[in-house]
Amino acid sequence: MRTREAKMIDYDVPKEDESQLDTYCRSPDPEIKLILFGCAISKAPGMEIVIYESLTAKDPKEAGYYSLLRKGRDIPAKTDDFYGYRRKVKAEFYHRLKLFGLWKYKANDR
């Protein structure tokens, strides 16, 4: 499957964990941010900085492809490729958090 077509479920990220994953992406913890940036470097070389910036944006309106272009960021991909690689980085981040034992479920989950 092409990266631009893959969804989070294709990377074995459950739908119910996606919103919490977004919260982890915006975490102020430097250890978490370092893991996320490492995922961006390994899964989206050449776009790692814009994808990292997109994932860590506090305001979702600031996280989009066109918002980054308006800020003057150079994105070496079309829209669908950008979001495909963004999902790929998020999925890798999810699996690394679980691998390192940093993924914590909310009290009412599972």
Phi, psi and omega in degrees: 000140179286147182303321183293339182263344184287137176256172182300323180295331177293337177263014179064038173253113181298144180305321183290345179265352186296318182291323177291327177297320176299322178296318177297323179298327181266011181295139177280354182295122182298327179295317179295317180297322179295319178297316179298316180294323176298321177295319179296319179295317185283329186257343182220060181299136182095335178239008188302320184289315180291326178290318177300314180298320179295317182287331183264359181298131181291323180260120181303334178291338179272355188265356186277165180304309184287331175296319179293322177296319179297330178283354180093012179284141177268119180244111185277045180201159174282170184305309184294325176291318178303309182291329175296314178291329177297316177296321180297318178295316179300320180294316178298320177299315178303312183291325177291321177300318178293319180298318181276000179074024182261352180280121180239133178275151174293158184301326183271000177273144173039000000 
